[in-house]
Amino acid sequence: MTDQSRMMEASLPSSAYLDDAAYALDKATIFEREWFCAGREEDVPEAGDHVILNVAGESILVVRDRAGALHAHYNVCRHRGARLCDAQNDARWGVTLDAGVVARNMIRCPYHGWSYGLDGRLLAAPHLQEEPGFDKGAYGLHKAGVATWGGFLFLNLTPDAAPSFEDGLRDPARRLGNYPLHALKTGPTISYDIAANWKVMLENYNECYHCPGVHPELCEVVPEFRKNGGIHLDWEAGIPHRDGAVTYTRSGTTTRSPFPGLTAEEQVRHKGELIYPNLMLSVSMDHAAAFILWPQGPGRTRIDCRFLFHPDEMTKPEFDPSDAVDFWDLVNRQDWAVCERVQSGMAARVHDHGYYSPMEDYSLDIRRYVADRHGR
């Protein structure tokens, strides 16, 4: 082995980012098996509230019951498979079907009127429930796993074989334990449609070798990103800003108060977490930027960037999130532009795989993560 080969390690093969078959494998072994971030608890705030989410092509109904508990179900009736909630379909045909979450306390199928509790139990099957031997308990809705952490909502499409939710969040929960993530509320949200594979975005997030060339404005706030690709930085302790800067805005300052409970270091540093497979979380002393990735195919990803603030700040008459939102939007667009160049460049016939340099050490995680779940 040459010195150069020891220094430069091969990335995943180009086909892992380009091929339909590779995306299908990602879907089957990762999106359908792992805990997938699907939003915030505040998206379903009150009893009877619900949302319909498309997770890896599966329509999932998330609803909050009268006791405040969240439930997640596949959006399909156990009888003949009709969609339970589908307002877009009704609108397309100019009709209103008596279906979906009805009176905020039950779920009704439009086809034959089968009705379910918010917890998924079959409550009524017209003309069948009186039949001898018909067991309503055998026909509850197909469940999806649902869990929460830090105010984030996670779903699992194969709950009977789901990995431990707590184990997967143990390290991020420890590192971000002083931040009141559960109490934060969503301010602006920017959605981006990016012509790149979901893994390209995760790898980009996990290294700062690219920062000096791609993010000059960010490096003005965090000069350490210009040094050695950021490999020397202690992400556990947080990333220091330049003198006088405390947060991710163009000036590095803000009028918003620090989150309560932060240490002196956390009040002047930035922390980032990559929570596989689809949550990138960047936390400053006054706000958080949460990037929720929604893979759409081998070469397309939607990212919802939700900006989270403390509700005490949001109620102030002078509250203006634009200093953080505008700065992040610039940094984001720089990232997405270069990620699209990576995606298109990998399609060249001469590109079999790329290389990870020593400065991209953290990006190696994506190889191990994907390989472990693919079973090879």
C-alpha positions, 0 to 999 in steps of 0.5 A: 500500500502506498503512502497516498493510498493510506492517506486517501480512502475511497468513498462509496461507489458512484452507483450508490448515489446514482442508481435506482437499484441503490436507492431502492436498497436505501429505501428498504434497509434504511428509510423503512427500517430506521427512525426517520425524523418527520417533523416537530411535535408542534405539528400535531399540537392538540387532541384530535389534530393530525398530519399526513406524512409521506415517508419513503413513499408510504402515506402515514397518518399521525394523530394525537389522542385525547390523553395527549399521546401520539399515534402513527398509522399507515393511511390505509383501511384494513378492509379494502385498502382505501386511503383513509385521509386524502383531501387532495383526491377529493379536491381533484374530483370536486367532492367531499367524502365523509372520511378521515379524522372525523369529529376529532375523535375517530378515523373513518374510511370513505369506502364502506364506513369502517371506523377506527379509534385514534389509537387504531382500534377498529370501532365499527364495521357496518353489517359485519360486527354482528356477524358470529366470529367477526373479531374487531380486535384483529382488524386494527390499523397497521401501525407505524412506530412513533417517538419524540425527542427534543420536540422532534417527531420520529417515525418507524415504518417497521416498528416490530423490528425497529432499533432502539430509539433511545440508544440512537439518540443517547449521544446527541441527547447528552451533547445537547442536554442544556439546550431547551430543544423541546420548548423551541417553536418553529419560526420561518421554514424554507424548503429546498428541492435539490438535485442530489442524492440524500447521502451527498448532503449528509457527507457535505454537512459532516465536513468543513474541508469545503468551507473556505471555498464555498462559505467565505461569509461563514468563515468570517464568523467562524475563522477556525473553519479555514484551518486544516479543514476543521479537523482540529475542532472539538465538536463535542465542546462546540465550535468557537466563533471569532472574538465578539461573535456568539451566533450564526448571523452575518454579524455574529451577533443578535439581540435575542437572549441566550437560551436558559440553562446554557454554560458560559461556553455554550453561550458563545459556541455552536454545536452540530449534530447529524442524526441518521438518516435524515436530521441535520441539527445546528444549534447556536445560543439563540436559535437552532436550524433543523434540516429534515431531509426527504429523499425523493429518488436517487438524484433528488432530495427535499430539505425542510429547513426549520428555524427554531426559537425560544417562545419567550423571544417570539412573543416580543414585539421586536422579534425578527428572525431574519438575521439568522434566516437570511444568513443560513439561507445564503450558506444553504444555497451555497451548499446545495449548489455545490452538492448538485455539482457533485451529483452531476459530476459523479455521473461522468463515465470516468468517475467510479468513486471519489476519495476522502481526505484526512480532513473529511474524517467524519464523512467516513461515517456514511460508509459505515452507516450504509454498509451496516444497514445494507448488510455488507 
